[in-house]
């Protein structure tokens, strides 16, 4: 917490939210690097798991779905496609069972596409990427839609594109 927050008391939920957001942002910073050292890969995996832990304490199904998406992404980047598939499927299952649509569903499809691509299943990955593109076009908020397509267009796609 920055100096302006020094001495401020936080509820347990606020603390979990703070750490979840910061862990997510830290993991995302690793994802955006071109190359990662072994230590950075380990840190990326740890902070992504920490994000899921903290989001789970807030009881937001949307946040838990997004944290599972993040774990799918970091495991794909780290070279563990089977684990990436598991977390991407968790994200999709939450989105479908809790009727999370729009940006959430588009990202769930993107996660499935990227995890399958990382696993070498390029035909299946392309099917999921097509679903992601179609879902992305239906995102109502323009900034969310732009954010989604910026992520969708970014490597690594593990030979799919």
SULQUI-V41859 format. One record per residue. RES is the residue in one letter. PHI is phi in degrees with one decimal (none if undefined). D_CENTER is the distance of its C-alpha to the mean C-alpha in Angstrom with 1 decimal. Layout:
RES	PHI	D_CENTER
RES	PHI	D_CENTER
//
This chain:
X	none	23.4
X	-77.0	25.5
X	-59.3	29.3
X	-66.9	29.6
X	-97.6	27.9
X	-61.9	30.2
X	85.5	32.2
X	-76.8	30.2
X	-91.5	29.6
X	-118.7	26.3
X	-71.0	25.8
X	-61.0	23.8
X	-63.0	21.2
X	-63.0	21.1
X	-65.1	20.8
X	-60.7	17.8
X	-61.9	16.1
X	-57.4	17.2
X	-69.1	15.9
X	-62.2	12.5
X	-62.8	12.1
X	-69.8	13.6
X	-65.9	11.7
X	-60.5	8.3
X	-62.8	10.5
X	-65.3	12.1
X	-61.3	9.2
X	-63.2	8.3
X	-60.5	12.1
X	-65.2	12.4
X	-56.3	10.1
X	-77.9	12.4
X	-75.8	15.5
X	-71.3	17.6
X	-136.7	18.7
X	-123.6	17.8
X	-75.5	20.5
X	-57.9	20.5
X	-65.4	20.3
X	-67.9	17.4
X	-61.2	15.4
X	-60.7	16.6
X	-63.1	15.7
X	-59.3	12.1
X	-64.2	11.8
X	-63.3	13.9
X	-70.2	12.1
X	-66.6	8.7
X	-65.1	11.1
X	-63.2	13.0
X	-60.2	10.3
X	-60.6	10.1
X	-57.5	13.9
X	-66.4	14.5
X	-64.6	12.6
X	-65.9	14.6
X	-80.9	17.7
X	-94.4	17.3
X	63.8	17.3
X	-111.7	15.0
X	-61.7	13.7
X	-62.0	11.4
X	-65.8	9.9
X	-66.5	9.9
X	-61.2	8.2
X	-65.7	5.3
X	-67.4	5.6
X	-65.8	6.2
X	-59.1	3.4
X	-59.1	2.4
X	-63.6	6.0
X	-59.4	6.5
X	-66.5	5.6
X	-67.7	7.8
X	-69.5	10.2
X	-64.3	10.7
X	-61.6	11.5
X	-76.5	13.6
X	92.5	15.6
X	-119.2	15.0
X	-64.3	14.3
X	-65.4	15.7
X	-70.5	13.4
X	-58.2	10.4
X	-61.6	12.1
X	-61.6	12.7
X	-71.1	9.3
X	-64.8	8.4
X	-65.7	11.8
X	-57.1	11.3
X	-59.9	8.7
X	-61.5	11.3
X	-61.2	14.1
X	-63.5	13.2
X	-59.5	12.9
X	-70.8	16.1
X	-73.8	18.0
X	-102.4	17.3
X	56.6	17.8
X	-88.6	14.7
X	-117.1	15.2
X	59.8	15.0
X	-57.9	11.7
X	-62.5	9.9
X	-67.6	11.7
X	-59.4	11.4
X	-68.3	7.6
X	-61.0	8.4
X	-64.5	11.2
X	-61.3	9.5
X	-62.1	7.4
X	-63.2	10.9
X	-61.5	12.6
X	-68.1	11.0
X	-65.3	11.4
X	-65.2	14.9
X	-63.1	15.7
X	-61.6	14.9
X	-82.9	17.2
X	88.6	19.8
X	-90.7	20.0
X	-69.9	20.2
X	-66.8	22.0
X	-65.3	19.5
X	-59.7	16.7
X	-65.4	18.7
X	-61.9	19.3
X	-68.1	15.6
X	-65.7	15.2
X	-63.1	18.3
X	-60.0	17.0
X	-62.9	13.9
X	-61.8	16.5
X	-64.5	18.7
X	-65.4	16.3
X	-61.4	15.3
X	-66.4	19.0
X	-95.2	19.3
X	-65.3	17.0
X	-71.3	19.8
X	-77.8	18.9
X	-60.7	19.7
X	-65.7	17.5
X	-62.8	14.4
X	-62.9	15.6
X	-63.3	16.2
X	-61.5	12.8
X	-60.4	11.3
X	-67.9	14.0
X	-63.7	13.7
X	-71.0	10.2
X	-59.6	11.7
X	-81.5	14.8
X	-88.5	13.5
X	-67.8	14.2
X	-89.9	13.9
X	-116.7	14.9
X	52.3	17.1
X	89.3	20.2
X	-72.7	19.1
X	-94.7	20.1
//
